[in-house]
């Protein structure tokens, strides 16, 4: 399969995910500042989710630029990754409505964790298909640990979980450099 078809399909799915997410945003109940302030948890969840998707979109393009061949495993891993990403609008709406409740926070951050796992597996498969070596980096390990910890502990301390997830996600704004030192186990 040509990687251009996979990239185009992924771009379309991610565009739909963002569209669904923005359509879930409701206008304030009134015209007062308090009415807008009441929507801040939802707007904050939307902001984090939008940039989470955007960062993955940029990094998706980055890893497929280095891909020389696409096999069935990569194709299916990409589909699994898109499946996990497709839950972001649901999780965002739920956590935006109940920003301090354990289950919505667990689902929201678990989705981020699963997206990170699927993306790392896809990156591994791309490198393996091209006979290149996969090496863990500090930010790869920190991301997985952070998203997992946020899923487990976010319900107990939601504000720190959101801030830490936002900071770790922002770390990925710039795609991984080739000079980034690998972690040896």
N, C-alpha and C positions, 0 to 999 in steps of 0.2 A: 504494500500500500504506500502511496505517496504521502509524505508527511504534511503536505499542503492541505489535503482533504481533512486530515485529523485536526490541524490547526484551525481551519475554517469552521468545522463543526464545533470545536471547543469555543471559539470566539462567539458563535451564535448562541450557544447554550449559556455562556457567561453573560452575554448581553440580555438574554431573556431573564436570567436570575436577577440582574440589577434592575430591570424594568419591573419585575414582580415586586421587588423590595420597595421601590419608590412608589408603586401604586398602593402599597400597604400603608403608606404615611397618610394620616388623616389631618385635616386642617384643625386649627384650634376650635374649641367649642364656642368661643366668643371672640371679641375684639380687644380684650384687655391683656396687658402683659402677663397677668397671672394665668390666663388661659394658654398662652404660649409656654410659660414656665412649666405648666402641668405636662407638656409634651416632651420636656427635656430628656427624660430617660429613653424615650422612643427615638428621639433625634440623635442622642449619643450612641445608642446601639446601632442605628442606621449608619452613622458616620464611621464607626469602627468596622462594621460589616462591609461597607462600600470600599474602604481602603484595603481591607483584608482580601476582597475579591480582586481589586485592582492590582495589588502586589502580586497575587498569584498569577494574574493574567500576564503581567510583565515577565515574571520568572518562567512561566510556561513557554512564552515565546523564546526566552533565553535558552532554555534547555533543548527546545526543538531546533534552534539554530545550530547547535552542536551535533544534533542527531543526523546520522548518515543513513540509517535504515530504520524502518518501523516494522516490528513483527506483531503477531497476534497478541502476545503477552502485553506489549506496550499499549496496543489499542484497547484491550480490555481494562488495563490498569487506568488508562485515561478515562474510560467510561465510568469506572468505579469512583475515580476522583470527582468527575462531574456529578455523579449521583450524590456524593457526600456534599458537594458544593451546592447542589440544588435544594438542600434543606436549610440553607442560610436564611432565606426570606422568612420561612416558618419560625425558625429559632429566634431571629431578630425581632419579629413581631411579638413573639411570646415574652422574650426577656424585656422588650421595651414596655410591655404592659405590666409585667411583674418583675421589676428590676432587682428585687431583694429576695425573691423566692427561690428556694433551693433547686427544684426540678427544672424550671426554665433556664436557670443559670447552668445547671449540669448539662442540659441538652445543648445549649448555645456553645459552651466551651468544649464539650465532647465533640461536637461537629467540627470545630476548629482543629482539635487534636486529630480526628480521623482524616481530615483534609490534608494535614501535614504528613501523616503516616503514608497515605496514598501517594502524595506528591513525591516523597522521598523514595518510595518503592519504584515509582515511574522513572525517576531520575536514575536510580540504580540500574533498572532494566535498559534504559537508553544507553548508558555508559557500557554496560555489559555487552549489548548487541554490537557496539562499535569497538569492542575489545579494548576498552579503556577502564582504568581502575577507579572504583568508587571509594572515596575516603570521607569519613565523617568530619565535619567541621564543627567548631565551637558553636556557631549560631544554629546549626542544624540540630545539635544535641540540646542546646538551651531552649530552642523552640518547642521541641517535642516535650521536654520536661515541663516547660511553662504551661503549655496548653493542657497537658494532663493534670498538673497541679491545680490549674484554674477550674477544670471540670470537677475535680474532687473537693476542692476547698472554696470555690467561688461562692457557694451558697452561704458560707459562714462569714466571709469577708468580701462582699461583692466589689466595693470600690477599689481596693488594692488589686483585685483580680483583673478588673477592667483596665486599670492603669498599666499593670505589668504586661498584660496581653497586647495592649496598644503599643507599648514601647518595643516589645520583642517583634511584633509585626512590622513596626516602622524600620527595624534593623534590616528588613528584607527589601526595603524600597530600592536599594541598589543591588542588582543581581550579584551573585557570588563571583568574586574575582578568582582567576586562576592561581594567584599568588597566595591566597588564603591558606594558612597552614592546616594540614589535616591533623586529626586527633589519632594517635596510635593507641591501640588497646593491647 
